[in-house]
């Protein structure tokens, strides 16, 4: 997945984070953070914050893909 866009959606969940319910959505110049369990949410309208969150997302996504690739190689190479 490339840059976060209006219609981009991607998800990778670490096994230890399966029960992690807070959600962060980035759309244009807005960041929505919600805790559905606590029924709490906030929308931040800021290009600077949205851009920073998009960069964090892109770095995390790239690392997740890299780790998936390493895990796949390890699995394929094991006897």
DAJO-V817252 format. One record per pair of residues at least 24 apart in sequence whose C-alpha atoms are under 10 Angstrom apart, sorted by the first residue. I is the first residue (numbers start at 1). J is the second residue. Records with the same first field share a line. If there is no record, write none. Layout:
# DAJO-V817252
I->J, J
This chain:
# DAJO-V817252
1->58, 61, 62, 65
2->58, 61, 62
3->54, 55, 57, 58, 61
4->28, 51, 53, 54, 55, 57, 58
5->54
10->57, 61
11->61, 64
12->60, 61, 64, 65
13->64
14->64
24->53
25->50, 53, 54
26->50, 51, 53, 54, 57
27->51, 54
28->54
